[in-house]
Amino acid sequence: MQNQRLLWVGVFLCLFFLTSFAGAQDTIEITFWHHEAPAHRVAAFQKVLDLFMQENPSIKVTQEVVMWGDAWVKTLSAIEAGTLPDFQFSIPDLLLTVYRAGAVVPVTDLVKELDEKYQFFPKQRDMYLHQGEYWGVPIWTMIMLFTYRPSFLEEYVGTTEPPKTWDEALDYAQKITEASQGEVYGIGIGGAKNLMTSEQAYIFLASVGARFFDENGKVIFNNPKTIEAVKLYAELFKFAPPGAEAWSWGEIELNIAAGTIAMSPYFPSVQKRFHEEFDSSDYAAAHIPYYKDRKERGTITYPNEVHIYKQTLEKGDKHVNAVKELIRFMMRPDINAILTAEQEPGGFFPATVAASQAEEYWNNPIVKRFEGIHKVAFEALQEYATLYGFEYGKWVNLGIGDITGADILAEVINKVVSGQMSAEEAVAWGHEQMEKYSVPVS
């Protein structure tokens, strides 16, 4: 009897270990990179992943954070070493860099499927179109608006209405800076050689119709419109706080929250802090001002996409299908609300019509409080928001990723606001630098 019991125990243990081993063998493990390091953003990602893994218990997903400042270098190093994740969150110019490295595969079928189901905003979708294929799936988007503190405008300018033109913005900035005797500065813009300065500067270029390239990918940076935009930026910069020539995103957001600056063409992404830390509604955003006597308006938008790497295909169809299933899950309007309204309200916006209309998005308490900002953002996204090098609904110059990575536009601004060069000299220098990286498509 004892031997029989031992036999059954042995059989049971064998079956247990075999089942466990088979289960482990059947588990698909997915790893992806994103660049959102703040703890509340990482937590929002994890919430989405936990929900996905509850619905798909045979798939294990791990997120890894790579800081934006390291994204280009680490991605290219991982391509060379063969240590890429399964997919990565990215922006158009970074994607173009990895495309040129031959590391990504088209995701056209998935984009078309999701477009039919949820309807992408066309300008967001088409920044990833090249030679008839889509190379990235827009998961959410970002946009800069004209952000401001209504109470400061009322106190120092006598109105809560934001400026309608850049001349008015310049006038407001001067009045606020002088009337507050340096307690509040009129404008928050940067002058460092970094991506944030390039983003803010592009708003001024886009507002006057200046472009890096023409429709054939030829560099046309050195032109009167660019010079006009750079001169205006430099004039406004006089009313930015001391030290703004070294600012990045963190400094802008800290100074908005601290009440050091009254206005800033920037991502309307400080809503969470105003709501949770200050319980204040003294934060608003308007459309980007016009240039005087003109009707063209412009701003920058970044559709954040995910692209799938070639090495992921080597793991087999089952693995690739699991990756695509995760992407489909992230695009569900109720889930996308977590990645946008919950992760960073005002920092990230849906890239589809369906997600932009979802109850889960608009019922978020912070979105409710700052509803006006979100309405302006969706209008701007559909009407005039663009991105340098991607204004034509297709890729026209494959060098844009390297141009962005080299911070050429930001360095043009830095040379002017630091007094090293005139606007004309700096723009001519920038044009020459862009020519070195230029790779026209046609």
Buried (B, 14 or more C-beta within 10 A) or exposed (E): EEEEEEEEEEEEEEEEEEEEEEEEEEEBEBBBBBBBEEEEBBEBBEBBBEBBBEEBEEBBBEBEBBEBEEBBEBBBEBBEEEEBBBBBBBBBBBBBBBBBEEBBBBBBEBBEBBBEBBBBBEBBBBBBBBEEEBBBBBBBBBBBBBBBBBBBBEBBBEEBBBBBBBBBBBBBBBBBBEBBEEEBBBBBBBBBBBBBBBBBBBBBBBBBBBBBBBEEBBBBBBEEBBBBBBBBBBBBBBBBBEEBBEBBBEBBBBBBBEBBBBBBBBBBBBBBBBBEEEEEBEBBBBBBBBBEEEEEBBBBBBBBBBBBBEBBEEBEEEBBEBBBBBBBBBBBBEBBBBBBBBBBBBBBBBBBBBBBBBEBBBEBEBBEBBEEBBEBBBEBBBEBBBBBBBBBBBBBBBBBBBBBBBBBBBBBBBBBBEEEBBBBBBBBBBBEBBBEBBBBBE
